[in-house]
Amino acid sequence: MVLDEPVNGLDPQGIIEIRELILKLNQQHGITILISSHILDELARLATNYGFIDGGHLLKEMSAEELEKHCRKCIRAEVSSTKTLACVLDEMKLEYHIVNEHTADIFAELSITKLVETLAGSNCEIYSLKDCEESLESFYMNLVGGGKHA
């Protein structure tokens, strides 16, 4: 079944009813449903596989599990030295990604107090720590090249 913008223009109750119907058709009747929609956060509640299209071209195909890894929660740390931060995080055996020389994303539950104390002892200044999570919409915008398609 192919659906084009199935919840566009619906009120919240209508959106819930359509979502439940789509899930029921898939789970109880084994029907595969291809949904085209610009309401990406709604798709995140339904989809098991994604195909990202821009300008008529398929840019990327991925499973919901793969997308979840890209859109996972993290703590964004802005510090005076990501080299020092990386050493501290390695000692703490935490997963992280260095974004640039002053910014890193930390993908783990951690004691902020312990991190701050350890970084202070290593002469690494902390400019900010904030929770972040990339939404499906921001993932798509980054994939197609940012704001030029807005």
Sequence and secondary structure as in RCSB ss.txt:
>XXXX:A:sequence
MVLDEPVNGLDPQGIIEIRELILKLNQQHGITILISSHILDELARLATNYGFIDGGHLLKEMSAEELEKHCRKCI
RAEVSSTKTLACVLDEMKLEYHIVNEHTADIFAELSITKLVETLAGSNCEIYSLKDCEESLESFYMNLVGGGKHA
>XXXX:A:secstr
 EEESTTTT  HHHHHHHHHHHHHHHHHH    EEE S HHHHTTT SEEEEEETTEEEEEEEHHHHHHHT EEE
EEEES HHHHHHHHHHTT  EEEEETTEEEE S   HHHHHHHHHHTT  EEEEEEEE  HHHHHHHHHTGGGG 
